[in-house]
Amino acid sequence: MHHRAAECFYVLAGKYTVTCGDETSSASAGNFVYCPRECRTPTAWGDERGEKLIVAVPAGLEEFFQDMDRDDVDLDELQHRHGFMFLG
């Protein structure tokens, strides 16, 4: 869940199941998906391998992915610093 940014993505390949708020839908190649900031239900990705172009408003999501790729990543600190909440 994103606290600070809205997330948009354009599906390039594959299929995704997207849950945002109370709505669940499918997205496949050519679909555009918008999830507003503070969306209480996380986006759920399908099992099929896919590719997507992600846009976050405001910018900064790329810093999350760079930090996530570090060997010594602390997930609790990462969520707090970037305004995310991992839901399991």
PDB file with one MODEL, atoms N, CA, C and O in Angstrom:
MODEL        1
ATOM      1  N   MET A   1       0.852  -1.166   0.000  1.00  0.00           N
ATOM      2  CA  MET A   1       0.000   0.000   0.000  1.00  0.00           C
ATOM      3  C   MET A   1       0.899   1.231   0.000  1.00  0.00           C
ATOM      4  O   MET A   1       1.888   1.288   0.731  1.00  0.00           O
ATOM      5  N   HIS A   2       0.553   2.199  -0.812  1.00  0.00           N
ATOM      6  CA  HIS A   2       1.327   3.424  -0.930  1.00  0.00           C
ATOM      7  C   HIS A   2       0.640   4.542  -0.158  1.00  0.00           C
ATOM      8  O   HIS A   2      -0.539   4.819  -0.377  1.00  0.00           O
ATOM      9  N   HIS A   3       1.371   5.178   0.739  1.00  0.00           N
ATOM     10  CA  HIS A   3       0.798   6.293   1.494  1.00  0.00           C
ATOM     11  C   HIS A   3       1.024   7.635   0.811  1.00  0.00           C
ATOM     12  O   HIS A   3       0.229   8.559   0.983  1.00  0.00           O
ATOM     13  N   ARG A   4       2.091   7.748   0.046  1.00  0.00           N
ATOM     14  CA  ARG A   4       2.488   9.052  -0.496  1.00  0.00           C
ATOM     15  C   ARG A   4       2.232   9.240  -1.981  1.00  0.00           C
ATOM     16  O   ARG A   4       2.228  10.373  -2.462  1.00  0.00           O
ATOM     17  N   ALA A   5       2.019   8.164  -2.712  1.00  0.00           N
ATOM     18  CA  ALA A   5       1.942   8.296  -4.169  1.00  0.00           C
ATOM     19  C   ALA A   5       0.800   7.480  -4.753  1.00  0.00           C
ATOM     20  O   ALA A   5       0.447   6.417  -4.242  1.00  0.00           O
ATOM     21  N   ALA A   6       0.237   7.993  -5.822  1.00  0.00           N
ATOM     22  CA  ALA A   6      -0.683   7.209  -6.649  1.00  0.00           C
ATOM     23  C   ALA A   6       0.190   6.397  -7.600  1.00  0.00           C
ATOM     24  O   ALA A   6       1.253   6.858  -8.014  1.00  0.00           O
ATOM     25  N   GLU A   7      -0.255   5.194  -7.946  1.00  0.00           N
ATOM     26  CA  GLU A   7       0.509   4.352  -8.859  1.00  0.00           C
ATOM     27  C   GLU A   7      -0.324   4.076 -10.094  1.00  0.00           C
ATOM     28  O   GLU A   7      -1.496   3.711 -10.009  1.00  0.00           O
ATOM     29  N   CYS A   8       0.304   4.257 -11.234  1.00  0.00           N
ATOM     30  CA  CYS A   8      -0.321   3.947 -12.520  1.00  0.00           C
ATOM     31  C   CYS A   8       0.595   2.966 -13.221  1.00  0.00           C
ATOM     32  O   CYS A   8       1.817   3.048 -13.094  1.00  0.00           O
ATOM     33  N   PHE A   9       0.017   2.051 -13.950  1.00  0.00           N
ATOM     34  CA  PHE A   9       0.881   1.216 -14.771  1.00  0.00           C
ATOM     35  C   PHE A   9       0.181   0.807 -16.056  1.00  0.00           C
ATOM     36  O   PHE A   9      -1.037   0.639 -16.114  1.00  0.00           O
ATOM     37  N   TYR A  10       1.005   0.655 -17.078  1.00  0.00           N
ATOM     38  CA  TYR A  10       0.576   0.220 -18.402  1.00  0.00           C
ATOM     39  C   TYR A  10       1.123  -1.188 -18.590  1.00  0.00           C
ATOM     40  O   TYR A  10       2.332  -1.404 -18.510  1.00  0.00           O
ATOM     41  N   VAL A  11       0.236  -2.141 -18.839  1.00  0.00           N
ATOM     42  CA  VAL A  11       0.642  -3.543 -18.983  1.00  0.00           C
ATOM     43  C   VAL A  11       1.218  -3.759 -20.378  1.00  0.00           C
ATOM     44  O   VAL A  11       0.540  -3.556 -21.385  1.00  0.00           O
ATOM     45  N   LEU A  12       2.473  -4.173 -20.416  1.00  0.00           N
ATOM     46  CA  LEU A  12       3.154  -4.451 -21.686  1.00  0.00           C
ATOM     47  C   LEU A  12       2.984  -5.902 -22.102  1.00  0.00           C
ATOM     48  O   LEU A  12       2.867  -6.193 -23.293  1.00  0.00           O
ATOM     49  N   ALA A  13       2.970  -6.825 -21.132  1.00  0.00           N
ATOM     50  CA  ALA A  13       2.839  -8.255 -21.423  1.00  0.00           C
ATOM     51  C   ALA A  13       2.294  -8.963 -20.191  1.00  0.00           C
ATOM     52  O   ALA A  13       2.467  -8.494 -19.066  1.00  0.00           O
ATOM     53  N   GLY A  14       1.641 -10.084 -20.409  1.00  0.00           N
ATOM     54  CA  GLY A  14       1.116 -10.879 -19.311  1.00  0.00           C
ATOM     55  C   GLY A  14      -0.224 -10.377 -18.805  1.00  0.00           C
ATOM     56  O   GLY A  14      -0.848  -9.509 -19.415  1.00  0.00           O
ATOM     57  N   LYS A  15      -0.657 -10.933 -17.684  1.00  0.00           N
ATOM     58  CA  LYS A  15      -1.928 -10.565 -17.059  1.00  0.00           C
ATOM     59  C   LYS A  15      -1.697 -10.300 -15.577  1.00  0.00           C
ATOM     60  O   LYS A  15      -0.848 -10.930 -14.945  1.00  0.00           O
ATOM     61  N   TYR A  16      -2.449  -9.376 -15.041  1.00  0.00           N
ATOM     62  CA  TYR A  16      -2.376  -9.032 -13.629  1.00  0.00           C
ATOM     63  C   TYR A  16      -3.779  -8.998 -13.048  1.00  0.00           C
ATOM     64  O   TYR A  16      -4.727  -8.591 -13.720  1.00  0.00           O
ATOM     65  N   THR A  17      -3.909  -9.419 -11.821  1.00  0.00           N
ATOM     66  CA  THR A  17      -5.137  -9.223 -11.071  1.00  0.00           C
ATOM     67  C   THR A  17      -4.883  -8.029 -10.172  1.00  0.00           C
ATOM     68  O   THR A  17      -3.924  -8.017  -9.399  1.00  0.00           O
ATOM     69  N   VAL A  18      -5.732  -7.034 -10.272  1.00  0.00           N
ATOM     70  CA  VAL A  18      -5.525  -5.788  -9.549  1.00  0.00           C
ATOM     71  C   VAL A  18      -6.665  -5.590  -8.562  1.00  0.00           C
ATOM     72  O   VAL A  18      -7.835  -5.567  -8.945  1.00  0.00           O
ATOM     73  N   THR A  19      -6.314  -5.447  -7.286  1.00  0.00           N
ATOM     74  CA  THR A  19      -7.304  -5.145  -6.263  1.00  0.00           C
ATOM     75  C   THR A  19      -6.965  -3.784  -5.697  1.00  0.00           C
ATOM     76  O   THR A  19      -5.869  -3.572  -5.177  1.00  0.00           O
ATOM     77  N   CYS A  20      -7.900  -2.867  -5.799  1.00  0.00           N
ATOM     78  CA  CYS A  20      -7.697  -1.513  -5.304  1.00  0.00           C
ATOM     79  C   CYS A  20      -8.995  -1.075  -4.642  1.00  0.00           C
ATOM     80  O   CYS A  20     -10.023  -0.951  -5.307  1.00  0.00           O
ATOM     81  N   GLY A  21      -8.950  -0.839  -3.331  1.00  0.00           N
ATOM     82  CA  GLY A  21     -10.182  -0.546  -2.615  1.00  0.00           C
ATOM     83  C   GLY A  21     -11.051  -1.787  -2.607  1.00  0.00           C
ATOM     84  O   GLY A  21     -10.582  -2.873  -2.266  1.00  0.00           O
ATOM     85  N   ASP A  22     -12.312  -1.636  -2.979  1.00  0.00           N
ATOM     86  CA  ASP A  22     -13.246  -2.754  -3.018  1.00  0.00           C
ATOM     87  C   ASP A  22     -13.355  -3.377  -4.411  1.00  0.00           C
ATOM     88  O   ASP A  22     -14.116  -4.325  -4.607  1.00  0.00           O
ATOM     89  N   GLU A  23     -12.607  -2.854  -5.370  1.00  0.00           N
ATOM     90  CA  GLU A  23     -12.713  -3.319  -6.756  1.00  0.00           C
ATOM     91  C   GLU A  23     -11.563  -4.256  -7.121  1.00  0.00           C
ATOM     92  O   GLU A  23     -10.403  -3.982  -6.814  1.00  0.00           O
ATOM     93  N   THR A  24     -11.897  -5.352  -7.773  1.00  0.00           N
ATOM     94  CA  THR A  24     -10.901  -6.274  -8.310  1.00  0.00           C
ATOM     95  C   THR A  24     -11.164  -6.411  -9.797  1.00  0.00           C
ATOM     96  O   THR A  24     -12.305  -6.584 -10.224  1.00  0.00           O
ATOM     97  N   SER A  25     -10.100  -6.333 -10.582  1.00  0.00           N
ATOM     98  CA  SER A  25     -10.252  -6.464 -12.030  1.00  0.00           C
ATOM     99  C   SER A  25      -9.005  -7.127 -12.598  1.00  0.00           C
ATOM    100  O   SER A  25      -8.005  -7.307 -11.902  1.00  0.00           O
ATOM    101  N   SER A  26      -9.083  -7.483 -13.861  1.00  0.00           N
ATOM    102  CA  SER A  26      -7.950  -8.067 -14.569  1.00  0.00           C
ATOM    103  C   SER A  26      -7.387  -7.031 -15.522  1.00  0.00           C
ATOM    104  O   SER A  26      -8.117  -6.201 -16.065  1.00  0.00           O
ATOM    105  N   ALA A  27      -6.095  -7.091 -15.715  1.00  0.00           N
ATOM    106  CA  ALA A  27      -5.440  -6.207 -16.667  1.00  0.00           C
ATOM    107  C   ALA A  27      -4.483  -7.039 -17.501  1.00  0.00           C
ATOM    108  O   ALA A  27      -3.722  -7.846 -16.966  1.00  0.00           O
ATOM    109  N   SER A  28      -4.522  -6.843 -18.806  1.00  0.00           N
ATOM    110  CA  SER A  28      -3.624  -7.569 -19.706  1.00  0.00           C
ATOM    111  C   SER A  28      -2.969  -6.559 -20.645  1.00  0.00           C
ATOM    112  O   SER A  28      -3.231  -5.359 -20.568  1.00  0.00           O
ATOM    113  N   ALA A  29      -2.114  -7.065 -21.529  1.00  0.00           N
ATOM    114  CA  ALA A  29      -1.353  -6.196 -22.429  1.00  0.00           C
ATOM    115  C   ALA A  29      -2.252  -5.151 -23.081  1.00  0.00           C
ATOM    116  O   ALA A  29      -3.290  -5.473 -23.661  1.00  0.00           O
ATOM    117  N   GLY A  30      -1.831  -3.896 -22.974  1.00  0.00           N
ATOM    118  CA  GLY A  30      -2.578  -2.788 -23.555  1.00  0.00           C
ATOM    119  C   GLY A  30      -3.471  -2.059 -22.568  1.00  0.00           C
ATOM    120  O   GLY A  30      -4.010  -1.001 -22.893  1.00  0.00           O
ATOM    121  N   ASN A  31      -3.641  -2.607 -21.358  1.00  0.00           N
ATOM    122  CA  ASN A  31      -4.488  -1.960 -20.349  1.00  0.00           C
ATOM    123  C   ASN A  31      -3.684  -0.996 -19.495  1.00  0.00           C
ATOM    124  O   ASN A  31      -2.503  -1.210 -19.223  1.00  0.00           O
ATOM    125  N   PHE A  32      -4.360   0.077 -19.078  1.00  0.00           N
ATOM    126  CA  PHE A  32      -3.793   1.073 -18.174  1.00  0.00           C
ATOM    127  C   PHE A  32      -4.534   0.977 -16.857  1.00  0.00           C
ATOM    128  O   PHE A  32      -5.764   0.919 -16.846  1.00  0.00           O
ATOM    129  N   VAL A  33      -3.808   0.958 -15.738  1.00  0.00           N
ATOM    130  CA  VAL A  33      -4.416   0.810 -14.414  1.00  0.00           C
ATOM    131  C   VAL A  33      -3.989   1.979 -13.535  1.00  0.00           C
ATOM    132  O   VAL A  33      -2.823   2.375 -13.538  1.00  0.00           O
ATOM    133  N   TYR A  34      -4.942   2.530 -12.782  1.00  0.00           N
ATOM    134  CA  TYR A  34      -4.660   3.616 -11.843  1.00  0.00           C
ATOM    135  C   TYR A  34      -5.092   3.191 -10.447  1.00  0.00           C
ATOM    136  O   TYR A  34      -6.235   2.775 -10.252  1.00  0.00           O
ATOM    137  N   CYS A  35      -4.193   3.290  -9.478  1.00  0.00           N
ATOM    138  CA  CYS A  35      -4.502   3.034  -8.071  1.00  0.00           C
ATOM    139  C   CYS A  35      -4.170   4.297  -7.290  1.00  0.00           C
ATOM    140  O   CYS A  35      -3.009   4.702  -7.241  1.00  0.00           O
ATOM    141  N   PRO A  36      -5.165   4.924  -6.683  1.00  0.00           N
ATOM    142  CA  PRO A  36      -4.919   6.177  -5.972  1.00  0.00           C
ATOM    143  C   PRO A  36      -4.101   5.988  -4.707  1.00  0.00           C
ATOM    144  O   PRO A  36      -4.002   4.884  -4.171  1.00  0.00           O
ATOM    145  N   ARG A  37      -3.520   7.076  -4.241  1.00  0.00           N
ATOM    146  CA  ARG A  37      -2.789   7.098  -2.975  1.00  0.00           C
ATOM    147  C   ARG A  37      -3.725   6.669  -1.860  1.00  0.00           C
ATOM    148  O   ARG A  37      -4.922   6.953  -1.895  1.00  0.00           O
ATOM    149  N   GLU A  38      -3.172   5.984  -0.874  1.00  0.00           N
ATOM    150  CA  GLU A  38      -3.935   5.508   0.284  1.00  0.00           C
ATOM    151  C   GLU A  38      -4.948   4.418  -0.058  1.00  0.00           C
ATOM    152  O   GLU A  38      -5.900   4.200   0.692  1.00  0.00           O
ATOM    153  N   CYS A  39      -4.756   3.747  -1.161  1.00  0.00           N
ATOM    154  CA  CYS A  39      -5.613   2.628  -1.508  1.00  0.00           C
ATOM    155  C   CYS A  39      -5.400   1.559  -0.439  1.00  0.00           C
ATOM    156  O   CYS A  39      -4.279   1.084  -0.260  1.00  0.00           O
ATOM    157  N   ARG A  40      -6.441   1.180   0.260  1.00  0.00           N
ATOM    158  CA  ARG A  40      -6.308   0.329   1.447  1.00  0.00           C
ATOM    159  C   ARG A  40      -6.058  -1.138   1.136  1.00  0.00           C
ATOM    160  O   ARG A  40      -5.561  -1.861   2.000  1.00  0.00           O
ATOM    161  N   THR A  41      -6.375  -1.594  -0.033  1.00  0.00           N
ATOM    162  CA  THR A  41      -6.114  -2.982  -0.401  1.00  0.00           C
ATOM    163  C   THR A  41      -4.965  -2.994  -1.394  1.00  0.00           C
ATOM    164  O   THR A  41      -4.998  -2.239  -2.366  1.00  0.00           O
ATOM    165  N   PRO A  42      -3.952  -3.824  -1.182  1.00  0.00           N
ATOM    166  CA  PRO A  42      -2.781  -3.793  -2.064  1.00  0.00           C
ATOM    167  C   PRO A  42      -3.096  -4.325  -3.452  1.00  0.00           C
ATOM    168  O   PRO A  42      -4.087  -5.022  -3.667  1.00  0.00           O
ATOM    169  N   THR A  43      -2.235  -3.978  -4.373  1.00  0.00           N
ATOM    170  CA  THR A  43      -2.315  -4.536  -5.719  1.00  0.00           C
ATOM    171  C   THR A  43      -1.798  -5.965  -5.663  1.00  0.00           C
ATOM    172  O   THR A  43      -0.721  -6.212  -5.121  1.00  0.00           O
ATOM    173  N   ALA A  44      -2.542  -6.894  -6.208  1.00  0.00           N
ATOM    174  CA  ALA A  44      -2.145  -8.302  -6.204  1.00  0.00           C
ATOM    175  C   ALA A  44      -1.752  -8.694  -7.619  1.00  0.00           C
ATOM    176  O   ALA A  44      -2.522  -8.501  -8.560  1.00  0.00           O
ATOM    177  N   TRP A  45      -0.567  -9.238  -7.766  1.00  0.00           N
ATOM    178  CA  TRP A  45      -0.073  -9.609  -9.088  1.00  0.00           C
ATOM    179  C   TRP A  45      -0.401 -11.060  -9.390  1.00  0.00           C
ATOM    180  O   TRP A  45      -0.358 -11.912  -8.502  1.00  0.00           O
ATOM    181  N   GLY A  46      -0.728 -11.339 -10.636  1.00  0.00           N
ATOM    182  CA  GLY A  46      -1.030 -12.699 -11.054  1.00  0.00           C
ATOM    183  C   GLY A  46       0.213 -13.575 -11.086  1.00  0.00           C
ATOM    184  O   GLY A  46       1.333 -13.082 -10.950  1.00  0.00           O
ATOM    185  N   ASP A  47       0.010 -14.877 -11.267  1.00  0.00           N
ATOM    186  CA  ASP A  47       1.110 -15.836 -11.300  1.00  0.00           C
ATOM    187  C   ASP A  47       1.864 -15.819 -12.628  1.00  0.00           C
ATOM    188  O   ASP A  47       3.037 -16.188 -12.687  1.00  0.00           O
ATOM    189  N   GLU A  48       1.189 -15.391 -13.687  1.00  0.00           N
ATOM    190  CA  GLU A  48       1.804 -15.376 -15.007  1.00  0.00           C
ATOM    191  C   GLU A  48       2.844 -14.252 -15.083  1.00  0.00           C
ATOM    192  O   GLU A  48       2.612 -13.141 -14.607  1.00  0.00           O
ATOM    193  N   ARG A  49       3.979 -14.560 -15.683  1.00  0.00           N
ATOM    194  CA  ARG A  49       5.029 -13.542 -15.822  1.00  0.00           C
ATOM    195  C   ARG A  49       4.526 -12.404 -16.700  1.00  0.00           C
ATOM    196  O   ARG A  49       3.906 -12.637 -17.738  1.00  0.00           O
ATOM    197  N   GLY A  50       4.792 -11.194 -16.284  1.00  0.00           N
ATOM    198  CA  GLY A  50       4.344 -10.035 -17.042  1.00  0.00           C
ATOM    199  C   GLY A  50       5.365  -8.916 -16.995  1.00  0.00           C
ATOM    200  O   GLY A  50       6.356  -8.974 -16.267  1.00  0.00           O
ATOM    201  N   GLU A  51       5.094  -7.903 -17.789  1.00  0.00           N
ATOM    202  CA  GLU A  51       5.915  -6.699 -17.810  1.00  0.00           C
ATOM    203  C   GLU A  51       4.990  -5.507 -17.790  1.00  0.00           C
ATOM    204  O   GLU A  51       3.927  -5.520 -18.412  1.00  0.00           O
ATOM    205  N   LYS A  52       5.406  -4.454 -17.059  1.00  0.00           N
ATOM    206  CA  LYS A  52       4.582  -3.259 -16.997  1.00  0.00           C
ATOM    207  C   LYS A  52       5.467  -2.035 -16.885  1.00  0.00           C
ATOM    208  O   LYS A  52       6.597  -2.110 -16.403  1.00  0.00           O
ATOM    209  N   LEU A  53       4.951  -0.930 -17.327  1.00  0.00           N
ATOM    210  CA  LEU A  53       5.588   0.363 -17.184  1.00  0.00           C
ATOM    211  C   LEU A  53       4.889   1.049 -16.021  1.00  0.00           C
ATOM    212  O   LEU A  53       3.679   1.271 -16.071  1.00  0.00           O
ATOM    213  N   ILE A  54       5.637   1.388 -14.970  1.00  0.00           N
ATOM    214  CA  ILE A  54       5.051   1.966 -13.760  1.00  0.00           C
ATOM    215  C   ILE A  54       5.332   3.465 -13.712  1.00  0.00           C
ATOM    216  O   ILE A  54       6.444   3.915 -13.992  1.00  0.00           O
ATOM    217  N   VAL A  55       4.298   4.227 -13.350  1.00  0.00           N
ATOM    218  CA  VAL A  55       4.420   5.665 -13.139  1.00  0.00           C
ATOM    219  C   VAL A  55       3.845   5.966 -11.764  1.00  0.00           C
ATOM    220  O   VAL A  55       2.737   5.535 -11.446  1.00  0.00           O
ATOM    221  N   ALA A  56       4.591   6.703 -10.946  1.00  0.00           N
ATOM    222  CA  ALA A  56       4.105   7.102  -9.630  1.00  0.00           C
ATOM    223  C   ALA A  56       4.012   8.626  -9.587  1.00  0.00           C
ATOM    224  O   ALA A  56       4.866   9.331 -10.125  1.00  0.00           O
ATOM    225  N   VAL A  57       2.958   9.117  -8.937  1.00  0.00           N
ATOM    226  CA  VAL A  57       2.753  10.557  -8.808  1.00  0.00           C
ATOM    227  C   VAL A  57       2.547  10.866  -7.339  1.00  0.00           C
ATOM    228  O   VAL A  57       1.568  10.384  -6.769  1.00  0.00           O
ATOM    229  N   PRO A  58       3.404  11.638  -6.688  1.00  0.00           N
ATOM    230  CA  PRO A  58       4.595  12.265  -7.255  1.00  0.00           C
ATOM    231  C   PRO A  58       5.717  11.251  -7.478  1.00  0.00           C
ATOM    232  O   PRO A  58       5.639  10.108  -7.029  1.00  0.00           O
ATOM    233  N   ALA A  59       6.751  11.690  -8.173  1.00  0.00           N
ATOM    234  CA  ALA A  59       7.887  10.829  -8.496  1.00  0.00           C
ATOM    235  C   ALA A  59       8.614  10.387  -7.237  1.00  0.00           C
ATOM    236  O   ALA A  59       8.424  10.968  -6.168  1.00  0.00           O
ATOM    237  N   GLY A  60       9.440   9.367  -7.359  1.00  0.00           N
ATOM    238  CA  GLY A  60      10.254   8.891  -6.255  1.00  0.00           C
ATOM    239  C   GLY A  60      10.201   7.386  -6.073  1.00  0.00           C
ATOM    240  O   GLY A  60      10.999   6.831  -5.318  1.00  0.00           O
ATOM    241  N   LEU A  61       9.276   6.710  -6.749  1.00  0.00           N
ATOM    242  CA  LEU A  61       9.150   5.264  -6.621  1.00  0.00           C
ATOM    243  C   LEU A  61      10.428   4.542  -7.045  1.00  0.00           C
ATOM    244  O   LEU A  61      10.730   3.460  -6.542  1.00  0.00           O
ATOM    245  N   GLU A  62      11.174   5.141  -7.968  1.00  0.00           N
ATOM    246  CA  GLU A  62      12.412   4.518  -8.433  1.00  0.00           C
ATOM    247  C   GLU A  62      13.422   4.375  -7.291  1.00  0.00           C
ATOM    248  O   GLU A  62      14.220   3.439  -7.290  1.00  0.00           O
ATOM    249  N   GLU A  63      13.395   5.295  -6.321  1.00  0.00           N
ATOM    250  CA  GLU A  63      14.301   5.199  -5.172  1.00  0.00           C
ATOM    251  C   GLU A  63      13.956   3.980  -4.309  1.00  0.00           C
ATOM    252  O   GLU A  63      14.851   3.341  -3.756  1.00  0.00           O
ATOM    253  N   PHE A  64      12.676   3.660  -4.195  1.00  0.00           N
ATOM    254  CA  PHE A  64      12.256   2.456  -3.474  1.00  0.00           C
ATOM    255  C   PHE A  64      12.858   1.215  -4.125  1.00  0.00           C
ATOM    256  O   PHE A  64      13.424   0.369  -3.432  1.00  0.00           O
ATOM    257  N   PHE A  65      12.744   1.096  -5.448  1.00  0.00           N
ATOM    258  CA  PHE A  65      13.263  -0.076  -6.146  1.00  0.00           C
ATOM    259  C   PHE A  65      14.785  -0.161  -6.046  1.00  0.00           C
ATOM    260  O   PHE A  65      15.334  -1.257  -5.927  1.00  0.00           O
ATOM    261  N   GLN A  66      15.475   0.981  -6.092  1.00  0.00           N
ATOM    262  CA  GLN A  66      16.930   0.975  -5.935  1.00  0.00           C
ATOM    263  C   GLN A  66      17.310   0.484  -4.544  1.00  0.00           C
ATOM    264  O   GLN A  66      18.218  -0.335  -4.398  1.00  0.00           O
ATOM    265  N   ASP A  67      16.616   0.983  -3.517  1.00  0.00           N
ATOM    266  CA  ASP A  67      16.900   0.562  -2.149  1.00  0.00           C
ATOM    267  C   ASP A  67      16.525  -0.899  -1.911  1.00  0.00           C
ATOM    268  O   ASP A  67      17.205  -1.593  -1.156  1.00  0.00           O
ATOM    269  N   MET A  68      15.466  -1.368  -2.537  1.00  0.00           N
ATOM    270  CA  MET A  68      14.998  -2.742  -2.377  1.00  0.00           C
ATOM    271  C   MET A  68      16.026  -3.730  -2.925  1.00  0.00           C
ATOM    272  O   MET A  68      16.079  -4.877  -2.481  1.00  0.00           O
ATOM    273  N   ASP A  69      16.831  -3.302  -3.875  1.00  0.00           N
ATOM    274  CA  ASP A  69      17.800  -4.167  -4.545  1.00  0.00           C
ATOM    275  C   ASP A  69      19.098  -4.324  -3.745  1.00  0.00           C
ATOM    276  O   ASP A  69      19.972  -5.097  -4.137  1.00  0.00           O
ATOM    277  N   ARG A  70      19.230  -3.607  -2.642  1.00  0.00           N
ATOM    278  CA  ARG A  70      20.444  -3.703  -1.831  1.00  0.00           C
ATOM    279  C   ARG A  70      20.486  -5.027  -1.063  1.00  0.00           C
ATOM    280  O   ARG A  70      19.446  -5.552  -0.668  1.00  0.00           O
ATOM    281  N   ASP A  71      21.688  -5.561  -0.853  1.00  0.00           N
ATOM    282  CA  ASP A  71      21.865  -6.823  -0.123  1.00  0.00           C
ATOM    283  C   ASP A  71      21.484  -6.701   1.342  1.00  0.00           C
ATOM    284  O   ASP A  71      21.000  -7.664   1.936  1.00  0.00           O
ATOM    285  N   ASP A  72      21.694  -5.537   1.929  1.00  0.00           N
ATOM    286  CA  ASP A  72      21.465  -5.348   3.365  1.00  0.00           C
ATOM    287  C   ASP A  72      20.133  -4.643   3.661  1.00  0.00           C
ATOM    288  O   ASP A  72      20.012  -3.960   4.677  1.00  0.00           O
ATOM    289  N   VAL A  73      19.143  -4.802   2.790  1.00  0.00           N
ATOM    290  CA  VAL A  73      17.878  -4.086   2.939  1.00  0.00           C
ATOM    291  C   VAL A  73      17.148  -4.505   4.224  1.00  0.00           C
ATOM    292  O   VAL A  73      17.034  -5.692   4.527  1.00  0.00           O
ATOM    293  N   ASP A  74      16.667  -3.524   4.959  1.00  0.00           N
ATOM    294  CA  ASP A  74      15.844  -3.721   6.148  1.00  0.00           C
ATOM    295  C   ASP A  74      14.418  -3.357   5.738  1.00  0.00           C
ATOM    296  O   ASP A  74      14.105  -2.177   5.578  1.00  0.00           O
ATOM    297  N   LEU A  75      13.551  -4.356   5.565  1.00  0.00           N
ATOM    298  CA  LEU A  75      12.207  -4.108   5.025  1.00  0.00           C
ATOM    299  C   LEU A  75      11.367  -3.181   5.901  1.00  0.00           C
ATOM    300  O   LEU A  75      10.589  -2.384   5.375  1.00  0.00           O
ATOM    301  N   ASP A  76      11.506  -3.267   7.219  1.00  0.00           N
ATOM    302  CA  ASP A  76      10.753  -2.365   8.092  1.00  0.00           C
ATOM    303  C   ASP A  76      11.180  -0.918   7.877  1.00  0.00           C
ATOM    304  O   ASP A  76      10.340  -0.026   7.763  1.00  0.00           O
ATOM    305  N   GLU A  77      12.475  -0.692   7.824  1.00  0.00           N
ATOM    306  CA  GLU A  77      12.991   0.661   7.604  1.00  0.00           C
ATOM    307  C   GLU A  77      12.629   1.148   6.209  1.00  0.00           C
ATOM    308  O   GLU A  77      12.288   2.317   6.027  1.00  0.00           O
ATOM    309  N   LEU A  78      12.702   0.264   5.227  1.00  0.00           N
ATOM    310  CA  LEU A  78      12.389   0.604   3.840  1.00  0.00           C
ATOM    311  C   LEU A  78      10.947   1.075   3.705  1.00  0.00           C
ATOM    312  O   LEU A  78      10.690   2.086   3.051  1.00  0.00           O
ATOM    313  N   GLN A  79      10.010   0.366   4.306  1.00  0.00           N
ATOM    314  CA  GLN A  79       8.595   0.756   4.236  1.00  0.00           C
ATOM    315  C   GLN A  79       8.388   2.141   4.845  1.00  0.00           C
ATOM    316  O   GLN A  79       7.709   2.992   4.271  1.00  0.00           O
ATOM    317  N   HIS A  80       8.980   2.345   6.003  1.00  0.00           N
ATOM    318  CA  HIS A  80       8.811   3.611   6.704  1.00  0.00           C
ATOM    319  C   HIS A  80       9.390   4.773   5.893  1.00  0.00           C
ATOM    320  O   HIS A  80       8.748   5.813   5.738  1.00  0.00           O
ATOM    321  N   ARG A  81      10.602   4.587   5.382  1.00  0.00           N
ATOM    322  CA  ARG A  81      11.280   5.658   4.642  1.00  0.00           C
ATOM    323  C   ARG A  81      10.540   6.039   3.367  1.00  0.00           C
ATOM    324  O   ARG A  81      10.518   7.210   2.990  1.00  0.00           O
ATOM    325  N   HIS A  82       9.933   5.059   2.701  1.00  0.00           N
ATOM    326  CA  HIS A  82       9.303   5.332   1.408  1.00  0.00           C
ATOM    327  C   HIS A  82       7.779   5.461   1.485  1.00  0.00           C
ATOM    328  O   HIS A  82       7.132   5.662   0.457  1.00  0.00           O
ATOM    329  N   GLY A  83       7.196   5.349   2.678  1.00  0.00           N
ATOM    330  CA  GLY A  83       5.759   5.526   2.804  1.00  0.00           C
ATOM    331  C   GLY A  83       4.954   4.372   2.251  1.00  0.00           C
ATOM    332  O   GLY A  83       3.876   4.585   1.695  1.00  0.00           O
ATOM    333  N   PHE A  84       5.452   3.152   2.390  1.00  0.00           N
ATOM    334  CA  PHE A  84       4.780   1.946   1.923  1.00  0.00           C
ATOM    335  C   PHE A  84       4.359   1.121   3.124  1.00  0.00           C
ATOM    336  O   PHE A  84       4.853   1.321   4.234  1.00  0.00           O
ATOM    337  N   MET A  85       3.452   0.202   2.894  1.00  0.00           N
ATOM    338  CA  MET A  85       3.140  -0.808   3.894  1.00  0.00           C
ATOM    339  C   MET A  85       3.005  -2.129   3.164  1.00  0.00           C
ATOM    340  O   MET A  85       2.143  -2.284   2.299  1.00  0.00           O
ATOM    341  N   PHE A  86       3.876  -3.103   3.518  1.00  0.00           N
ATOM    342  CA  PHE A  86       3.774  -4.442   2.933  1.00  0.00           C
ATOM    343  C   PHE A  86       2.692  -5.193   3.689  1.00  0.00           C
ATOM    344  O   PHE A  86       2.759  -5.309   4.913  1.00  0.00           O
ATOM    345  N   LEU A  87       1.708  -5.697   2.987  1.00  0.00           N
ATOM    346  CA  LEU A  87       0.626  -6.456   3.605  1.00  0.00           C
ATOM    347  C   LEU A  87       0.769  -7.899   3.194  1.00  0.00           C
ATOM    348  O   LEU A  87       0.994  -8.189   2.019  1.00  0.00           O
ATOM    349  N   GLY A  88       0.644  -8.805   4.134  1.00  0.00           N
ATOM    350  CA  GLY A  88       0.839 -10.212   3.826  1.00  0.00           C
ATOM    351  C   GLY A  88      -0.388 -11.026   3.934  1.00  0.00           C
ATOM    352  O   GLY A  88      -0.352 -12.234   3.697  1.00  0.00           O
TER     353      GLY A  88
ENDMDL
END
